[in-house]
């Protein structure tokens, strides 16, 4: 018995100031985002891998996704945008993760929250570790800015994207976050 056809999602790779990034999207919005890896072939492999719901194929960006790519490029050279206007397809994501991602997405560039603060805002006091695990599963980093969530002591921990905490620090520096490459008063 043959499997029914899965819906298709599209994907595109693009150059940025920090390296080759990629995004995959459905008609509803962005499903997955890839930060640079040392080998662009690894970015392609990641972005084109089968999604939980969709088969993914490389395609030319739609006008909306082309605008998204241009804003991401601009953001990564310091023309900051909260990227919150970018439509997302979070339909395959569970309710807890969606709650974490909604709070995280509201953190503006140049600002941070701790894992505990995010947990408190979703009504899960004491849930910092669960928030960290959720952010480790974030399929749409940068657009859902998990790099803006820090440990209680503001340490750079737990960044699962390529480059780990070095990438997290780079993104915070680009966003001129106080204490991360931006001078502070004290």
C-alpha positions in Angstrom: 0.0 0.0 0.0 1.5 3.3 -1.0 1.8 6.3 1.4 -0.3 9.3 0.5 1.6 12.3 -0.9 2.9 14.6 1.8 2.5 18.4 1.2 5.5 20.2 -0.1 7.4 23.0 1.6 10.0 25.1 -0.2 13.5 26.0 0.9 16.2 28.4 -0.2 19.8 29.0 0.8 21.2 32.6 0.8 24.4 34.4 1.7 24.6 36.7 4.7 27.4 38.6 6.4 27.9 35.7 8.8 27.8 32.9 6.2 25.2 30.8 4.2 21.8 30.7 5.9 18.7 28.9 4.8 15.0 28.9 5.4 12.1 26.5 4.6 8.5 27.6 4.3 5.0 26.4 3.8 2.1 28.4 2.5 1.5 29.5 6.1 5.0 30.8 6.8 8.6 29.9 7.8 8.9 26.3 9.1 12.7 26.1 9.7 15.7 28.4 9.6 19.4 27.4 9.4 22.3 29.5 10.7 25.6 29.0 9.0 27.7 25.8 9.3 31.4 25.6 8.3 30.3 23.7 5.1 27.3 25.2 3.2 26.5 21.6 2.1 25.6 20.9 5.7 23.2 23.8 5.6 21.6 22.5 2.4 21.3 19.0 3.9 19.7 20.3 7.1 17.2 22.6 5.4 16.1 20.0 2.8 15.6 17.2 5.2 12.2 15.8 5.6 10.0 17.8 8.0 7.6 16.2 10.4 4.7 17.2 8.2 6.2 18.3 4.8 8.5 17.1 2.2 11.0 19.9 1.4 12.4 20.9 -1.9 14.6 23.8 -3.0 12.8 26.6 -4.8 13.0 30.2 -5.7 11.7 32.4 -2.8 8.2 33.8 -3.1 8.1 37.6 -3.0 7.2 37.4 0.8 10.2 35.0 1.4 12.5 37.2 -0.7 11.6 40.2 1.5 12.2 38.0 4.6 15.7 37.0 3.2 16.5 40.7 2.6 15.5 41.7 6.1 17.5 38.9 7.6 20.6 39.9 5.6 20.1 43.5 6.7 19.7 42.5 10.4 22.9 40.5 10.2 24.9 43.6 9.2 23.4 45.6 12.1 20.3 47.1 10.4 18.2 45.7 13.3 14.7 44.4 12.8 12.7 42.4 15.4 11.7 40.1 12.5 8.4 39.6 14.4 6.5 40.4 11.3 7.7 37.3 9.5 4.9 34.7 9.3 5.7 31.4 10.8 4.1 27.9 10.4 4.2 26.6 14.0 1.4 24.1 13.4 3.6 21.0 14.1 5.0 22.5 17.3 3.5 21.5 20.7 1.7 24.0 22.9 4.5 24.4 25.5 7.1 25.1 22.9 4.7 27.6 21.1 4.2 29.4 24.4 8.0 29.6 25.0 8.6 30.8 21.4 5.9 33.4 21.6 7.6 35.0 24.7 11.0 34.6 23.1 9.8 36.2 19.8 8.7 39.3 21.7 12.3 40.0 23.1 13.5 43.0 21.0 17.1 43.1 19.6 19.5 44.4 22.1 17.6 42.9 25.0 17.6 39.6 26.8 15.6 37.5 29.3 16.7 34.6 31.4 15.3 31.0 31.0 13.6 31.6 34.4 12.0 34.8 33.3 10.6 33.1 30.2 9.3 30.3 32.4 7.6 32.8 34.7 6.0 34.6 31.7 4.4 31.4 30.4 3.1 30.5 33.8 5.6 27.8 34.6 7.7 29.1 37.5 10.6 26.8 38.2 10.5 25.7 34.6 13.8 27.2 33.4 15.2 23.8 32.4 12.1 23.0 30.4 12.4 26.4 28.7 16.0 25.6 27.8 15.1 22.3 26.4 12.3 23.9 24.3 14.7 26.5 23.0 17.1 23.7 22.1 14.4 22.3 19.8 13.7 25.7 18.2 13.5 25.0 14.5 13.5 28.8 13.6 16.5 30.4 15.4 17.1 34.1 14.8 13.4 34.7 13.8 12.5 33.1 17.1 15.5 34.7 18.8 16.5 32.0 21.3 20.0 33.6 21.4 18.4 36.4 23.5 17.7 34.0 26.3 20.5 33.6 28.9 21.2 31.7 32.0 20.3 33.3 35.4 23.8 34.8 35.7 23.6 36.1 32.1 26.0 33.4 30.9 26.0 32.2 27.3 24.9 28.6 27.7 22.8 26.1 25.9 22.8 27.3 22.2 22.3 24.3 20.0 22.6 26.1 16.7 25.8 25.6 14.6 28.7 27.4 16.3 27.2 27.1 19.7 27.8 29.9 22.2 30.2 31.6 19.7 27.3 32.1 17.3 25.0 33.2 20.2 27.6 35.8 21.2 28.1 37.0 17.6 24.3 37.5 17.2 24.1 39.4 20.5 27.1 41.6 19.4 25.4 42.3 16.0 22.3 43.4 18.0 24.4 45.7 20.2 23.2 43.9 23.3 24.8 45.6 26.4 27.6 43.5 27.8 28.2 41.7 24.5 30.5 43.9 22.5 28.7 47.0 23.3 30.2 49.4 25.8 28.4 49.8 29.1 28.5 52.6 31.6 30.0 50.5 34.4 
